[in-house]
């Protein structure tokens, strides 16, 4: 594992595949060491992908969408290989436009589906795109707002919140984490195949 300087923040590079690299993007206050992104990294590494994980959280006073797109751009530019994939949590879905513009596969965990810019970008996605959210996430999850796009697959978990957890029910939360992990594994299998 190597530490990479991205300018305003650092990243960790876990090298496996010299061709493919998953860029792992945090949420505003959901780091890459939190459960969803931790296991996203583990899935990618187990399948032989390199992973570049961004070590950052939204600084106070910074414009959120600008922060998310800046960190995604810096990470993609630093990532090795010729087969990039993006996996991001929540606010990082602001970078869906970058994925669409670069024709990159992307998985967005609890994306911000009430934001017009995110919806517009997902409508333009041409590479495999996975969206995972829960019906208990009323502030951000709204798959009915999506335009029809055959590149986009939606996995919805009944009752789960913005962390894809069930309140006061760790066993249901762990089962959901297992399902998310399986969905990400299947998604990565489809990338560049």
N, C-alpha and C positions, 0 to 999 in steps of 0.2 A: 504494500500500500504506500502510495506517495502523496504528499501534501502538495497541492497546486495553488499558486497565488492567482486569484481572479481579479485582483485590484481591490475593490471594496470589501471582499470577503475571500475566504479560502474554500477549497474543495479537496476531497479525498478521491484519489484514483485507485481503484481496485482493478488491476490488469488481469485479464484472462484472454479473450479473443482479440487478435490484432485487427480484425475487420469490423466488428460490431461493438458499439458502446451505448449503454443506457445512461442518459443524463437524468439524474434524480433531483427533482426540484422541491424545496420545502414549501409549506404553506406560510402564511404571515407569521404565525407563532406555533407552527407544527413542524419541528425539525426532522431531518432525515433519520434521526435516531428514535423517533416515535414509532409505534407499532406498524402502522400501514406502510410507511416508507422503509422501515427496517426490513420487513419481510418482502417488500418489492425488490429491494437490493439483494436479499438472499435468494429469491427466485431467479433473478437475472444471473447471479454468479453461479448458481447450481446448473443453469443451462449453458454456461460457458461464456456469457457476455462479460465484457469489461463494464465497469460502472464508475461514473464520475458523479459523486454526491456533493451538492452545494451545501456548505456549512454557513447558514445565515438565517436571520429572521428580520422582519420588516422593522427598520429603524424608526424611531419616533419622529414624526413630522415629514416623512418621505411619502411621496405620492405612491399609493399601493400598486397600481397597474404599471407605472414606470419602473418601480423596483422589480416587479416580477419579470417583465420583459427584458430588463437589463441583465438580471442574473441568468436568465435562460440563454440569452445571446452570448454572454461571456462563457457560460459552461459549454454550449455547443461549439463555440470557436476553439475551446481548449481540449475538447474531447478527441481522443484518438480514433482512428478507423474511418471507414467509408460507409458504414451502415449505422447511422445514429438513430436512436429511439428516445423519445421523451416520456418520462413518467413524473407527474407532478400532483401536488395536493392543493386543493382549494384555490387560493389566490393565484397560484402558479398557472391556473388555467387561463389567465390573462395572456399567456404566451401561446395560446392555441392558434393565433394568427401567424406566429413564426412557424409552427408546425405546418399550417396550411400553405404558407408561402414557399416553404422549402420542400413540401411534399414528404413530410416525415411521419412515420407512425408515432402515435402518442396515446398514452393512457392517462386519464384525468380522474383522480380520486376526489369525490365530492366537489365537482366543478361548480363554478358560479353561473348557473344556468338562468339567473335573473338579470344578468348583465348583457346588454345588447351587443357589445363588442365580442364577447365570448360566443354568443349564439351565432353571430355573423361569421366568425372564424370557423366554427364547427360546421356551418353550412357549406363552407368552401373546402373542407378536408377531403383529400383524395387518397391518402394512405390509410391503412387500418387505424381506426381510432376507437378507443374504449372509454366509456364513461361509467363510473360506479358511484352510486349514491344511495341515500336512504330516505324514505318517505317522512321520517321525523325531522329532516333538515329543511324546515319550511322557509328559511331565509335564503337558501341558495339552490336547492334541488327542485327543478321544474322541467322534467323531460318533455312534457306536453308543449313547451315553448320551442322545441327544436324543429328545424326544417327537416323534411325527409332527406336523408342522405345515406345511400347504401354503404358508405365507408365507415359509418358510425354505428357501433354496437352499444346498447345501453343495458346495464345490469342494475336492477333496482332491488334494494333490501327493505322489506316492510318494517316500519317502525324505528329504523336506526337513525341516529342523529348525525351531526356534521363530522364527528370522529368515527362514524360507522360503528357506533356502539349502542347497546341497549341500556337504558337507565337501570341501575341497581340489579343488573343481570349479567354477571361476568361470563357465565357459560354461553349465553346467547351471543355475547360480544366475541368470545373466542371462536364460536362456530362461524360467525360472520367473517372474522379474520381469516379463517381457513378457506371460506368461499372466495374471498377477495384474492387470496394467494393463488387459488386454483384458476380463477379468471385471468389473473395476470400471467400465469404460466401458459395458459392456452393462447393468450394474446401474443406473447413473445414468440411462441411457436409459429404464428402466422406472419410475423414481420419478415419481410424479404424472402418469403418462400415462394 
